[in-house]
Amino acid sequence: MRTRPFPSRKLYDGEELWELAEALRSQTLFRYTGSKVRRFEEEFASYFGVKYACASTSGTAAIHTAVAMVNPDPGDEIITSPITDMGTVAPIIYQNAIPIFADVGEDYNLDPESVEANVTERTRAIIVVHLFGNPARMDEIMEVARRHNITVIEDCAQAYLAEYKGRLCGTIGHIGCFSLQGSKHITTGEGGMTITDDPELAKRGAMFTDKGWDRSKEGPRVYPFLGLNYRMTELQGAVGLAQLKKLRGVVERRRKLAGMLNERLGDVEGVKPQPVAEGNKCSYWQYAFTIDKDKGVPAAKFVEVLRREGIPANAGYIGKPIFLSQEALRDKRTFGRSSHPFDYPGVRKVRYEEGICPNCEDILNRMVLLPFNEEFTEEDVDDLAEGVRKAAEELF
Ligand SMILES: Cc1ncc(COP(=O)(O)O)c(C=O)c1O
């Protein structure tokens, strides 16, 4: 059916070039002697209406920075979603904490009831993932966190300008994290940003990305705690400044296209677009739908037909819950020959195996991702819808 390729993204133009040239002309690409990263942080913070933003080298680094701000004791627990990128989970283990996976609801995001059921005395944080840009049920999650005195980190790698009841995702919890990796709404190739309103957390985050160094102290160097070098370069800062100006346009265009697609798929029997709760706005990093359970057709089969029709769709995003995809995690083979932190004294025994998050497994088996970006036209949307309709007619 579709013979032409779908449009690819047009990410950069003269604005990035201008900022980059200015960075190079300044003769420093190091953030503490240049101005681009500092300005990018300031503009990012004001864009999101928060007091502080801390740039880093990736979304993974941004989440590691957030976990380091929380400063868990070894063996403390951090609850997160089983449908996510490894970049959400690796920082938990590197900071010696134990990832605990709560199950997801119909919206593919953390189910607050399952979060509550997984809280123990050792829970220090919840990392909420707004999957594909769809806001998670923040009121209920914040309520669980408040009751148990737990910090909430929002993983907004896929959720730039996603809105939950009129509030921007990333500003509802205590800390918000963003990725600037190549596929994200805005990108500096690689990069990350951690935002917060809390001055103590912000200070800790900034120092963590700078090897734990307290640059405010004169004289001999002062490193009050352990940190890493996650400093963003001026090149990334320069591109980030230009990209930030394009963010609203990218998200609005994706919303418009997704709205058209939702409408066209509305009367296709047996498929259901990712549910976005009323009053919320998704930012559509990916366009996803599920095949109704009663059709008994796995996503892989559906995708086979779509591909035959010229639509390069994907089945099931990461395929399996993240704790089964990641072998080190599944088998608890971590550092050297140890299972640290899983074998640390007093740590609750956790199992990462099939069946612990049944909704997650079920949704991944039925989930289809369509090719999608802000360069698509109405014609492209028509072809996507037509392809889905054809596949549904053939398979159901
Ligand atoms: C939900 C989520 N969290 C974290 C990350 C990690 O970001 P990065 O690839 O920039 O390290 C990604 C990106 O792939 C992501 O999609």
The ligand as an SDF file (V2000), in Angstrom:
LIG
                    3D

 16 16  0  0  0  0  0  0  0  0999 V2000
   12.0900    6.7310   29.5810 C   0  0  0  0  0  0  0  0  0  0  0  0
   13.5550    6.9200   29.3960 C   0  0  0  0  0  0  0  0  0  0  0  0
   14.3360    7.0700   30.4720 N   0  0  0  0  0  0  0  0  0  0  0  0
   15.6580    7.2520   30.3590 C   0  0  0  0  0  0  0  0  0  0  0  0
   16.2840    7.2930   29.1500 C   0  0  0  0  0  0  0  0  0  0  0  0
   17.7610    7.4380   29.0860 C   0  0  0  0  0  0  0  0  0  0  0  0
   18.1700    8.5270   28.3370 O   0  0  0  0  0  0  0  0  0  0  0  0
   19.5920    8.5240   27.5710 P   0  0  0  0  0  0  0  0  0  0  0  0
   19.4810    7.5710   26.4330 O   0  0  0  0  0  0  0  0  0  0  0  0
   19.7190    9.9630   27.1410 O   0  0  0  0  0  0  0  0  0  0  0  0
   20.6160    8.1430   28.5700 O   0  0  0  0  0  0  0  0  0  0  0  0
   15.5140    7.1720   27.9830 C   0  0  0  0  0  0  0  0  0  0  0  0
   16.1300    7.2820   26.6510 C   0  0  0  0  0  0  0  0  0  0  0  0
   16.3470    6.4400   25.9010 O   0  0  0  0  0  0  0  0  0  0  0  0
   14.1240    6.9510   28.1100 C   0  0  0  0  0  0  0  0  0  0  0  0
   13.3580    6.7890   27.0230 O   0  0  0  0  0  0  0  0  0  0  0  0
  1  2  1  0
  2  3  1  0
  2 15  2  0
  3  4  2  0
  4  5  1  0
  5  6  1  0
  5 12  2  0
  6  7  1  0
  7  8  1  0
  8  9  2  0
  8 10  1  0
  8 11  1  0
 12 13  1  0
 12 15  1  0
 13 14  2  0
 15 16  1  0
M  END
$$$$
